[in-house]
Amino acid sequence: MDAATARINEAGDASRASLRDWAALAVLALPCMVYAMDLTVLNLAVPHLALDLKPSPAQLLWIIDIYGFMVAGTLMLMGTLGDRIGRRRLLLIGAAAFGAASILAAFARSAEELIATRALLGIAGATLAPSTLSMVRNIFRNERERTFAIGIWIACFSSGAALGPLVGGVILSFFWWGAVFLAAVPVMIGLLLIGPILLPEFRDAKAGRLDIISALQCLAASLSVIYAMKHIAESGLDLTALAVLAFGLVVGAFFIARQKRLDDPMIDLELFRHPGIGAALALNVTALFGAMGIFIFISQYLQLVLGMSAMETGLWTAPSGLCFALGSLATPYLVRRFRVVDVLSLTLALAVLGFLLLTQVTPQSSMMVMLAAIVLFSFGLAPVGTLSTDLMMRVAPPERAGAASGISEASFEFGGALGIAVLGSLVAASYRLTMAEADLSGLSAEAADRARLSLDGAVTAAASLSPETAARLLGLAHQAYSIAFDRAALACVVTTLIGMVIVRLRLGRV
């Protein structure tokens, strides 16, 4: 019997969790919901802060992206740091920093201040996910209870991201744009007050000193690759994107080589010897590719094609959060009765059907078609996070749970960034190619160029045209965007099918 199997059997025979342990789970889950909500809550506030702070287009882009950018770049670093200084300690430090940065962001007086405070929020947010997940691993020793607890953790994470636009719409109906940041402050204060009472401390007693060179290499490689993907989505594949991507990959190669040489590496590469770990991480990437990528274009479709308000858009997309939550909570019960491989195969098939149904959405179709598609792929992708994360936590030694959770979370963030980049490039290219052949006679050269560049540009150009010309332009732009949206949905079908192949080939014995 190998060490991994022994740990799994030991976990399965462990005593059941106490009421105090379940209360600790509630304390751990709420910050994760807030952390995930901050990924999406700002989207609806952008028009309001743009009028107030008057950022340049580049500054506005950084305001939106810098939070996720910094989270993804520092997740593995924070997971390893928690193993060394203590996961509860890192969680409380991160909560205090997150609350303080939220207040600073709410009252930012310039675009530069808001970018800086959003970057701080991202670094603080990166302490929350690996710290909370690794503590779940340590608190719940019974295998069934741990799977259920991770399901709750994933449900809070998923529902937080999905509910962000709805919460933002409600807040903006009554308060100024900065109030969307203040919603996190009471939760972090509660964590600081209750956490020391309910949460036990865990650390690796044998952990060595944090290797600064490894930390810098990890950060540089992660940020470079993610920046390159975002640049490709915004500007296409050019020399800048290739240079930054190459730099990130080279630094990443040096990072991996260094980990193999160190006696106490920042990332335990031995974890990847388990046959299911690589498959679980690849599955995370393919699942988040569709989940994170497609929602951006659903929101744009609802607002710019169908003309919905931010509040209406939030209401129509909110059921996805409920579906992700229910699907995550139902997963532990499903795997008690069926094999993991069969559960994932069936649910991923539902996700494929959902993405296929998205290709049937048109401006003339009922919103029930869109809603049914969202429900199907949300339910279908929900079990992935619970099962892949549970596998990582089962295989990882308890003293390395922070590093393992950081790797798992990084794969989620990488999948989401990859989905946004690839689907963004696909949608932009498809839209431009379709509009290049459109008849835009009657428009000035400047208005035609703007309309051919993006749907936003077409909407802006239409505002200065006569009603007849504007209606014709918007009709062409909506048709072009609908074609691009269909292709993005088909790309999600392909990646989800790849996930199904990974499941059948690599997870059949899990």
Buried (B, 14 or more C-beta within 10 A) or exposed (E): EEEBEEBBEEBEEBEEBEEEBBBBBEBBBBBBBBBBBBBBBBBBBBEBBBEBBEBEEEBBBBBBBBBBBBBBBBBBBBBBBBBBBBBBBBBBBBBBBBBBBBBBBBEBEEBBBBBBBBBBBBBBBBBBBBBBBBBBBBBBBBBBBBBBBBBBBBBBBBBBBBBBBBBBBBBBEEEEBBBBBBBBBEBBEBBBEBBEEBBEEBBBEEBEEBBEEBBEBBBBBBBBBBBBBBBBBBEEEEEEBEEBBEBBEEBBEBBBEBBEEEEBBBBBEBBEEBEBBBBBBBBBBBBBBBBBBBBBBBBBBBBBBBEBEBBBBBBBBBBBBBBBBBBBBBBBEBBEEEBBBBBBBBBBBBBBBBBBBBBEBBEEEEEEBBBBBBBBBBBBBBBBBBBBBBBBBBBBBBBBBBBBBBBBBBBBBBBBBBBBBBBBBBBBEBBBEBBEEBEBEEBEEEBBEBBBBBBEBBBEBBEEBEEEBBEBBBEBBBBBBBBBBBBBBBBBBBBBBBBBEBBBEBBBEB
